[in-house]
Each structure stands twice: as structure tokens, then as C-alpha cells.
Amino acid sequence: MQYERAAIRSFRAAESSARDLISTLWSVVDVRMESAASIVNAFVDLLEEGEQREVVLAAWPRPGPRMGRARRLRR
């Protein structure tokens, strides 16, 4: 849990990118799409409307050959 908190803190302080945040969360859940989507959705719900929310949603990976079916995040 320490890695997730550090990644979130770093993103909210504008010290890292949304892509870095997603990458960290992705690694922590061992590339389990459903788990990662649940965590990212919960985090997005905590963010106020605005730029940070949009960049996190934009950083979420799109479906591709290696990922199978990616779960959609709420907008």
C-alpha cells in the first residue's frame, strides 16, 4: 500500500505524470485489468473535476493485442 500512496501523493503534488501513476498502480495489482480499473475508478472519484481527473482518465491504457479487453473507466 505504500507504493500506491506515494504514487498518488506524487501525482497530486504535480511531481509525476498520470501515466506514472497508472503504471505504478498497474504494477501493484500485477497487471490485473479488473483490479487496476477498480482502483483507478476509486481514485478518479476522489479527484475534483478538472485537469488532474482528465489526465488520469486519458492515461488509462486503451485495449491492445497484449492487453485483451481493457475495462472502461467511468467518465
PASEBA-1860 file (N, C-alpha, C; in nm, 3 decimals):
! residues 75
1> MQYERAAI> 0.081/-0.119/0.000/0.000/0.000/0.000/0.087/0.127/0.000 ~ 0.210/0.118/0.044/0.295/0.236/0.048/0.327/0.291/-0.090 ~ 0.341/0.201/-0.188/0.373/0.246/-0.324/0.257/0.321/-0.386 ~ 0.135/0.272/-0.361/0.018/0.339/-0.415/0.005/0.479/-0.355 ~ 0.019/0.488/-0.226/0.007/0.619/-0.159/0.113/0.716/-0.207 ~ 0.235/0.668/-0.221/0.343/0.754/-0.269/0.315/0.802/-0.411 ~ 0.265/0.712/-0.495/0.235/0.749/-0.634/0.122/0.852/-0.639 ~ 0.020/0.833/-0.557/-0.092/0.928/-0.554/-0.046/1.063/-0.501
9> RSFRAAES> 0.031/1.061/-0.394/0.084/1.186/-0.337/0.168/1.261/-0.440 ~ 0.253/1.190/-0.509/0.341/1.250/-0.609/0.261/1.310/-0.725 ~ 0.157/1.238/-0.769/0.074/1.290/-0.877/-0.002/1.415/-0.833 ~ -0.063/1.410/-0.716/-0.142/1.524/-0.669/-0.056/1.647/-0.645 ~ 0.071/1.628/-0.615/0.163/1.740/-0.594/0.229/1.783/-0.725 ~ 0.185/1.725/-0.836/0.239/1.756/-0.969/0.388/1.722/-0.980 ~ 0.429/1.619/-0.908/0.568/1.573/-0.915/0.585/1.456/-1.011 ~ 0.474/1.396/-1.053/0.480/1.287/-1.150/0.358/1.296/-1.241
17> SARDLIST> 0.365/1.222/-1.351/0.257/1.228/-1.450/0.147/1.126/-1.418 ~ 0.035/1.143/-1.484/-0.075/1.048/-1.471/-0.031/0.911/-1.522 ~ 0.048/0.910/-1.627/0.097/0.784/-1.681/0.183/0.711/-1.578 ~ 0.265/0.786/-1.503/0.346/0.725/-1.397/0.256/0.666/-1.289 ~ 0.151/0.739/-1.253/0.057/0.691/-1.152/-0.009/0.561/-1.198 ~ -0.060/0.560/-1.320/-0.125/0.441/-1.374/-0.027/0.324/-1.379 ~ 0.096/0.351/-1.421/0.198/0.247/-1.429/0.225/0.185/-1.292 ~ 0.235/0.269/-1.190/0.258/0.218/-1.054/0.141/0.132/-1.007
25> LWSVVDVR> 0.019/0.182/-1.026/-0.098/0.106/-0.984/-0.108/-0.025/-1.061 ~ -0.077/-0.020/-1.188/-0.079/-0.138/-1.275/0.019/-0.243/-1.221 ~ 0.139/-0.201/-1.184/0.240/-0.292/-1.132/0.198/-0.354/-1.000 ~ 0.137/-0.273/-0.914/0.097/-0.320/-0.782/-0.008/-0.429/-0.790 ~ -0.101/-0.417/-0.883/-0.206/-0.518/-0.895/-0.165/-0.630/-0.991 ~ -0.039/-0.632/-1.027/0.017/-0.740/-1.109/-0.056/-0.754/-1.242 ~ -0.083/-0.642/-1.304/-0.143/-0.635/-1.437/-0.279/-0.705/-1.444 ~ -0.355/-0.697/-1.339/-0.492/-0.750/-1.341/-0.585/-0.635/-1.375
33> MESAASIV> -0.638/-0.638/-1.496/-0.716/-0.527/-1.550/-0.833/-0.488/-1.461 ~ -0.909/-0.584/-1.414/-1.027/-0.553/-1.333/-0.986/-0.485/-1.202 ~ -0.882/-0.533/-1.139/-0.836/-0.474/-1.013/-0.784/-0.333/-1.035 ~ -0.705/-0.317/-1.140/-0.649/-0.185/-1.169/-0.759/-0.086/-1.201 ~ -0.858/-0.126/-1.280/-0.968/-0.037/-1.316/-1.046/0.005/-1.192 ~ -1.069/-0.087/-1.100/-1.140/-0.054/-0.977/-1.065/0.049/-0.894 ~ -0.934/0.031/-0.884/-0.852/0.125/-0.806/-0.851/0.263/-0.873 ~ -0.831/0.265/-1.004/-0.826/0.393/-1.075/-0.961/0.463/-1.069
41> NAFVDLLE> -1.071/0.389/-1.083/-1.204/0.450/-1.072/-1.225/0.512/-0.934 ~ -1.184/0.442/-0.830/-1.198/0.495/-0.694/-1.115/0.622/-0.678 ~ -0.994/0.622/-0.732/-0.910/0.741/-0.722/-0.970/0.857/-0.799 ~ -1.019/0.831/-0.920/-1.079/0.936/-1.002/-1.198/0.997/-0.929 ~ -1.275/0.915/-0.858/-1.389/0.966/-0.782/-1.346/1.065/-0.674 ~ -1.224/1.048/-0.623/-1.174/1.138/-0.519/-1.124/1.271/-0.573 ~ -1.089/1.273/-0.701/-1.039/1.396/-0.761/-1.154/1.489/-0.796 ~ -1.132/1.617/-0.779/-1.231/1.715/-0.821/-1.231/1.720/-0.973
49> EGEQREVV> -1.343/1.767/-1.029/-1.349/1.785/-1.174/-1.233/1.875/-1.214 ~ -1.170/1.845/-1.323/-1.064/1.931/-1.370/-0.954/1.855/-1.439 ~ -0.842/1.924/-1.451/-0.731/1.873/-1.530/-0.675/1.741/-1.478 ~ -0.653/1.730/-1.345/-0.596/1.606/-1.293/-0.685/1.487/-1.322 ~ -0.813/1.505/-1.305/-0.908/1.396/-1.333/-0.899/1.354/-1.480 ~ -0.897/1.452/-1.569/-0.893/1.423/-1.712/-0.763/1.356/-1.755 ~ -0.650/1.398/-1.697/-0.524/1.335/-1.738/-0.513/1.192/-1.687 ~ -0.572/1.164/-1.571/-0.572/1.025/-1.522/-0.656/0.939/-1.616
57> LAAWPRPG> -0.774/0.988/-1.651/-0.860/0.912/-1.743/-0.792/0.894/-1.879 ~ -0.723/0.995/-1.927/-0.654/0.986/-2.056/-0.535/0.891/-2.050 ~ -0.475/0.876/-1.933/-0.357/0.789/-1.919/-0.394/0.641/-1.911 ~ -0.521/0.612/-1.886/-0.563/0.472/-1.877/-0.538/0.403/-2.011 ~ -0.476/0.286/-2.009/-0.440/0.219/-2.136/-0.563/0.180/-2.218 ~ -0.548/0.192/-2.346/-0.652/0.150/-2.440/-0.632/0.003/-2.472 ~ -0.739/-0.067/-2.509/-0.723/-0.209/-2.544/-0.623/-0.227/-2.657 ~ -0.546/-0.330/-2.647/-0.447/-0.361/-2.750/-0.425/-0.511/-2.755
65> PRMGRARR> -0.343/-0.556/-2.844/-0.322/-0.700/-2.861/-0.268/-0.769/-2.736 ~ -0.186/-0.698/-2.657/-0.126/-0.761/-2.539/-0.218/-0.753/-2.418 ~ -0.317/-0.664/-2.422/-0.399/-0.641/-2.305/-0.532/-0.715/-2.308 ~ -0.571/-0.765/-2.422/-0.703/-0.826/-2.429/-0.808/-0.717/-2.423 ~ -0.914/-0.741/-2.350/-1.020/-0.642/-2.339/-0.996/-0.555/-2.217 ~ -0.968/-0.429/-2.239/-0.948/-0.336/-2.128/-1.083/-0.293/-2.074 ~ -1.091/-0.281/-1.945/-1.214/-0.234/-1.883/-1.221/-0.082/-1.896 ~ -1.337/-0.035/-1.932/-1.355/0.110/-1.946/-1.365/0.175/-1.809
73> LRR> -1.306/0.292/-1.798/-1.320/0.372/-1.678/-1.443/0.461/-1.694 ~ -1.500/0.497/-1.581/-1.615/0.588/-1.584/-1.567/0.727/-1.619 ~ -1.646/0.801/-1.688/-1.615/0.942/-1.720/-1.714/1.032/-1.658
END
